[in-house]
Amino acid sequence: TLFLVSSLLKNSTDRKLEQDIASVQSGLTCVLDFSKFFLPDGVFARLLSLCAKHSGDLSTRWGAPRLAGQQAIIRFDLSEFALEEVGDQIRLIMVPGTEIPASTLKTLISMFRGARDAVFKDLPWQLHLQSPRDPSVRVEYDNLVHSRETKAAKVASVGVGNIPVADFDPFFEDGSLTEDEKDTGTVERASIPLPAGLEYHVFLSHRQVDAGDACNLMAEKLRNRGLRVWIDQETEGNLAEDEMKRGIRKSKCYLLFLSKTVFSDAVKMELQTAQQEEKPILAVHESDPSRIGFAPFSAYIDAAPASAKHLFKETESMPFQRRLYLAEAFYKELIERIRTAR
């Protein structure tokens, strides 16, 4: 549809949209500032496209996003916000009274990083926060975080003057605005009863050398969401073979994290044990080409032991997602697969 190709709307106008955005300028607002360099063509359009797709993925009951020129009003379900490009700045404006404004700003900043990386990965920029009390005053995010950490009463504003640190508390209701991987706020916890005799929901099988960071992150996020996770990294790889086999037997399902060197002797032993114990087998693969563990998917199939090659036909592997706005859907789907694994 046309609204997904936001660059096609660059020269369009919508007077009603302009009026509506002007009416919400008092909402919680972040400014992506590129004035020390410049804002390249395509960054704003890319951000709009990501937002429009995410909006449609969440819900279509509120209708399509409203886009015209360098402005938009979009909903992520009950969270409504405006975007506008003004010179070398992109403004992210939460509609006053909308749902979870701080969490939505955090998601938008994550999306912006995805848009920036696709267009100009090393593009320099600063995150400014607009004062909820005085729209004419902004502070640099990093300076504000430092002031909060040192328990300072005031922080320097962009330009001249100082402003109370506490004025910006609404921005931090979901923790850090810029943490793009780890959970910093509250997350919904799943309730998945374990059958008698089991102690873990999932056993994470991986190669430490090129997937340790990903599986540590996955284990942390699954635990935050209420799951019991077995991962040998907790003991720095010092577990005996029989202990690892016990971990598999005591787990509801077995998850194989596919990376470039995954099929070590230890992982092959774990996979064989999972097959012998008739455990449901899930797969997740490294999806970021810039990561050390990335390989073409065909390489995983080629490297798999003969006894496991059929799994690639029977099991749909999920691409691992780190970035906040993609990870939300990833963990929702993964937890559902763990819940329904038989």
HELIX and SHEET records of a PDB file:
HELIX    1   1 LEU A    2  LEU A    4  5                                   3    
HELIX    2   2 SER A    6  LEU A    9  5                                   4    
HELIX    3   3 ARG A   15  SER A   23  1                                   9    
HELIX    4   4 VAL A   43  LEU A   58  1                                  16    
HELIX    5   5 PRO A  101  VAL A  119  1                                  19    
HELIX    6   6 TYR A  141  GLU A  149  1                                   9    
HELIX    7   7 VAL A  165  PHE A  172  5                                   8    
HELIX    8   8 GLN A  208  ASN A  224  1                                  17    
HELIX    9   9 ASP A  232  THR A  235  5                                   4    
HELIX   10  10 GLU A  241  ARG A  249  1                                   9    
HELIX   11  11 ASP A  265  GLN A  276  1                                  12    
HELIX   12  12 PHE A  297  ALA A  303  1                                   7    
HELIX   13  13 ALA A  306  ALA A  308  5                                   3    
HELIX   14  14 LEU A  311  GLU A  314  1                                   4    
HELIX   15  15 LEU A  324  THR A  340  1                                  17    
SHEET    1   A 7 ARG A  66  ALA A  68  0                                        
SHEET    2   A 7 GLN A  71  PHE A  76 -1                                        
SHEET    3   A 7 SER A  79  VAL A  86 -1                                        
SHEET    4   A 7 GLN A  89  MET A  94 -1                                        
SHEET    5   A 7 THR A  29  ASP A  33 -1                                        
SHEET    6   A 7 GLN A 126  GLN A 130 -1                                        
SHEET    7   A 7 ARG A 138  GLU A 140 -1                                        
SHEET    1   B 2 LYS A 154  ALA A 156  0                                        
SHEET    2   B 2 ASN A 162  PRO A 164 -1                                        
SHEET    1   C 5 VAL A 229  TRP A 230  0                                        
SHEET    2   C 5 TYR A 200  SER A 205  1                                        
SHEET    3   C 5 SER A 251  LEU A 258  1                                        
SHEET    4   C 5 ILE A 281  HIS A 285  1                                        
SHEET    5   C 5 MET A 318  PRO A 319  1                                        
END                                                                             
